[in-house]
Amino acid sequence: MVQIIAGRKGKGKTKYLLEKANTAIKDAHGSIVYLDKNSQHMHELNRRIRLIDMSEYPIHSYEAFLGFICGLISQDYDLEQVYLDGFLTLSNLNGDEIEKAIDELEKICKKYKITFTLSVSEDKENLPPNAQERTIIAL
Protein backbone atom coordinates (compact mmCIF):
# COMPACT_ATOMS: atom_id res chain seq x y z
CA MET A 1 0.00 0.00 0.00
CA VAL A 2 1.12 3.55 -0.74
CA GLN A 3 0.43 6.14 1.96
CA ILE A 4 0.97 9.86 1.51
CA ILE A 5 1.65 12.65 3.98
CA ALA A 6 0.88 15.85 2.08
CA GLY A 7 1.54 19.50 2.88
CA ARG A 8 3.62 22.48 1.96
CA LYS A 9 7.25 22.79 3.06
CA GLY A 10 7.65 23.53 6.76
CA LYS A 11 4.33 22.01 7.87
CA GLY A 12 5.85 19.11 9.87
CA LYS A 13 5.77 16.22 7.40
CA THR A 14 9.28 15.03 8.27
CA LYS A 15 8.55 15.00 11.99
CA TYR A 16 5.40 12.97 11.40
CA LEU A 17 7.25 10.58 9.06
CA LEU A 18 10.07 10.03 11.58
CA GLU A 19 7.57 9.32 14.37
CA LYS A 20 5.65 6.91 12.14
CA ALA A 21 8.83 5.00 11.22
CA ASN A 22 10.04 4.84 14.83
CA THR A 23 6.64 3.56 15.98
CA ALA A 24 6.46 0.99 13.16
CA ILE A 25 9.82 -0.60 14.02
CA LYS A 26 8.44 -1.72 17.40
CA ASP A 27 6.05 -4.16 15.71
CA ALA A 28 7.99 -4.87 12.53
CA HIS A 29 8.71 -8.47 11.59
CA GLY A 30 10.93 -7.46 8.69
CA SER A 31 13.17 -4.53 7.88
CA ILE A 32 12.35 -0.85 7.46
CA VAL A 33 14.21 1.60 5.23
CA TYR A 34 14.07 5.40 5.39
CA LEU A 35 15.16 7.29 2.27
CA ASP A 36 16.18 10.92 2.72
CA LYS A 37 18.01 13.60 0.73
CA ASN A 38 20.82 13.65 3.34
CA SER A 39 21.79 12.00 6.63
CA GLN A 40 20.59 14.87 8.82
CA HIS A 41 17.93 12.75 10.58
CA MET A 42 20.20 9.79 11.32
CA HIS A 43 20.10 10.30 15.09
CA GLU A 44 16.32 10.78 15.15
CA LEU A 45 15.66 7.30 13.77
CA ASN A 46 15.69 4.07 15.71
CA ARG A 47 19.01 2.33 15.03
CA ARG A 48 17.16 -0.70 13.57
CA ILE A 49 15.87 1.47 10.71
CA ARG A 50 18.23 1.71 7.77
CA LEU A 51 18.71 5.31 6.64
CA ILE A 52 19.76 5.75 3.03
CA ASP A 53 21.20 9.13 2.06
CA MET A 54 20.03 9.46 -1.54
CA SER A 55 22.52 12.24 -2.27
CA GLU A 56 25.18 9.53 -2.45
CA TYR A 57 23.57 7.91 -5.51
CA PRO A 58 23.34 9.26 -9.07
CA ILE A 59 19.55 9.19 -9.39
CA HIS A 60 18.59 11.75 -12.03
CA SER A 61 15.29 10.44 -13.37
CA TYR A 62 12.08 8.87 -12.24
CA GLU A 63 13.00 5.62 -14.03
CA ALA A 64 16.38 5.47 -12.24
CA PHE A 65 14.56 6.02 -8.94
CA LEU A 66 12.22 3.09 -9.59
CA GLY A 67 15.24 0.97 -10.50
CA PHE A 68 16.84 1.94 -7.18
CA ILE A 69 13.67 0.92 -5.31
CA CYS A 70 13.61 -2.43 -7.12
CA GLY A 71 17.27 -2.93 -6.22
CA LEU A 72 16.47 -2.35 -2.54
CA ILE A 73 13.72 -4.95 -2.70
CA SER A 74 15.88 -7.49 -4.51
CA GLN A 75 18.63 -7.35 -1.88
CA ASP A 76 16.31 -7.51 1.16
CA TYR A 77 13.63 -10.20 1.12
CA ASP A 78 12.45 -9.10 4.58
CA LEU A 79 11.75 -5.50 3.53
CA GLU A 80 8.28 -4.57 4.72
CA GLN A 81 8.21 -0.76 4.89
CA VAL A 82 9.89 2.09 3.05
CA TYR A 83 9.63 5.71 4.14
CA LEU A 84 10.49 8.41 1.60
CA ASP A 85 11.08 11.90 2.95
CA GLY A 86 10.66 14.44 0.16
CA PHE A 87 9.30 11.99 -2.40
CA LEU A 88 9.08 14.44 -5.30
CA THR A 89 12.70 15.50 -4.83
CA LEU A 90 14.07 11.99 -4.26
CA SER A 91 12.29 10.56 -7.28
CA ASN A 92 12.98 13.50 -9.62
CA LEU A 93 9.30 13.75 -10.51
CA ASN A 94 7.56 16.64 -12.16
CA GLY A 95 3.84 17.27 -11.76
CA ASP A 96 2.74 15.23 -14.78
CA GLU A 97 4.53 12.07 -13.63
CA ILE A 98 3.16 11.85 -10.07
CA GLU A 99 0.09 9.84 -11.02
CA LYS A 100 2.14 7.30 -12.99
CA ALA A 101 4.72 7.00 -10.19
CA ILE A 102 2.04 6.31 -7.56
CA ASP A 103 0.52 3.62 -9.80
CA GLU A 104 3.95 2.00 -10.31
CA LEU A 105 4.69 2.04 -6.58
CA GLU A 106 1.29 0.51 -5.87
CA LYS A 107 2.10 -2.38 -8.25
CA ILE A 108 5.40 -2.91 -6.42
CA CYS A 109 3.56 -2.84 -3.06
CA LYS A 110 1.13 -5.53 -4.12
CA LYS A 111 3.74 -7.76 -5.71
CA TYR A 112 6.23 -7.65 -2.83
CA LYS A 113 3.88 -6.86 0.10
CA ILE A 114 5.66 -3.64 1.02
CA THR A 115 4.19 -0.41 2.38
CA PHE A 116 5.54 2.86 1.06
CA THR A 117 4.92 6.01 3.10
CA LEU A 118 5.76 9.18 1.20
CA SER A 119 6.01 12.78 2.28
CA VAL A 120 4.95 15.06 -0.56
CA SER A 121 5.51 18.82 -0.45
CA GLU A 122 2.21 19.72 -2.00
CA ASP A 123 -1.29 20.43 -0.75
CA LYS A 124 -3.60 17.41 -0.97
CA GLU A 125 -6.02 19.18 -3.29
CA ASN A 126 -3.21 19.84 -5.80
CA LEU A 127 -2.30 16.15 -6.08
CA PRO A 128 -3.73 13.83 -8.74
CA PRO A 129 -6.79 11.78 -7.70
CA ASN A 130 -4.84 8.55 -7.10
CA ALA A 131 -2.54 10.41 -4.68
CA GLN A 132 -5.42 12.19 -2.94
CA GLU A 133 -7.12 8.89 -2.13
CA ARG A 134 -3.88 7.57 -0.60
CA THR A 135 -3.31 10.63 1.59
CA ILE A 136 -3.37 9.60 5.25
CA ILE A 137 -2.64 13.08 6.62
CA ALA A 138 -2.75 16.53 5.06
CA LEU A 139 -0.88 19.24 6.94
C-alpha positions in Angstrom: 0.0 0.0 0.0 1.1 3.5 -0.7 0.4 6.1 2.0 1.0 9.9 1.5 1.6 12.6 4.0 0.9 15.9 2.1 1.5 19.5 2.9 3.6 22.5 2.0 7.3 22.8 3.1 7.7 23.5 6.8 4.3 22.0 7.9 5.9 19.1 9.9 5.8 16.2 7.4 9.3 15.0 8.3 8.6 15.0 12.0 5.4 13.0 11.4 7.3 10.6 9.1 10.1 10.0 11.6 7.6 9.3 14.4 5.6 6.9 12.1 8.8 5.0 11.2 10.0 4.8 14.8 6.6 3.6 16.0 6.5 1.0 13.2 9.8 -0.6 14.0 8.4 -1.7 17.4 6.0 -4.2 15.7 8.0 -4.9 12.5 8.7 -8.5 11.6 10.9 -7.5 8.7 13.2 -4.5 7.9 12.3 -0.8 7.5 14.2 1.6 5.2 14.1 5.4 5.4 15.2 7.3 2.3 16.2 10.9 2.7 18.0 13.6 0.7 20.8 13.7 3.3 21.8 12.0 6.6 20.6 14.9 8.8 17.9 12.8 10.6 20.2 9.8 11.3 20.1 10.3 15.1 16.3 10.8 15.2 15.7 7.3 13.8 15.7 4.1 15.7 19.0 2.3 15.0 17.2 -0.7 13.6 15.9 1.5 10.7 18.2 1.7 7.8 18.7 5.3 6.6 19.8 5.7 3.0 21.2 9.1 2.1 20.0 9.5 -1.5 22.5 12.2 -2.3 25.2 9.5 -2.4 23.6 7.9 -5.5 23.3 9.3 -9.1 19.5 9.2 -9.4 18.6 11.8 -12.0 15.3 10.4 -13.4 12.1 8.9 -12.2 13.0 5.6 -14.0 16.4 5.5 -12.2 14.6 6.0 -8.9 12.2 3.1 -9.6 15.2 1.0 -10.5 16.8 1.9 -7.2 13.7 0.9 -5.3 13.6 -2.4 -7.1 17.3 -2.9 -6.2 16.5 -2.3 -2.5 13.7 -4.9 -2.7 15.9 -7.5 -4.5 18.6 -7.4 -1.9 16.3 -7.5 1.2 13.6 -10.2 1.1 12.5 -9.1 4.6 11.8 -5.5 3.5 8.3 -4.6 4.7 8.2 -0.8 4.9 9.9 2.1 3.0 9.6 5.7 4.1 10.5 8.4 1.6 11.1 11.9 2.9 10.7 14.4 0.2 9.3 12.0 -2.4 9.1 14.4 -5.3 12.7 15.5 -4.8 14.1 12.0 -4.3 12.3 10.6 -7.3 13.0 13.5 -9.6 9.3 13.8 -10.5 7.6 16.6 -12.2 3.8 17.3 -11.8 2.7 15.2 -14.8 4.5 12.1 -13.6 3.2 11.9 -10.1 0.1 9.8 -11.0 2.1 7.3 -13.0 4.7 7.0 -10.2 2.0 6.3 -7.6 0.5 3.6 -9.8 4.0 2.0 -10.3 4.7 2.0 -6.6 1.3 0.5 -5.9 2.1 -2.4 -8.3 5.4 -2.9 -6.4 3.6 -2.8 -3.1 1.1 -5.5 -4.1 3.7 -7.8 -5.7 6.2 -7.6 -2.8 3.9 -6.9 0.1 5.7 -3.6 1.0 4.2 -0.4 2.4 5.5 2.9 1.1 4.9 6.0 3.1 5.8 9.2 1.2 6.0 12.8 2.3 5.0 15.1 -0.6 5.5 18.8 -0.4 2.2 19.7 -2.0 -1.3 20.4 -0.7 -3.6 17.4 -1.0 -6.0 19.2 -3.3 -3.2 19.8 -5.8 -2.3 16.2 -6.1 -3.7 13.8 -8.7 -6.8 11.8 -7.7 -4.8 8.5 -7.1 -2.5 10.4 -4.7 -5.4 12.2 -2.9 -7.1 8.9 -2.1 -3.9 7.6 -0.6 -3.3 10.6 1.6 -3.4 9.6 5.3 -2.6 13.1 6.6 -2.7 16.5 5.1 -0.9 19.2 6.9 
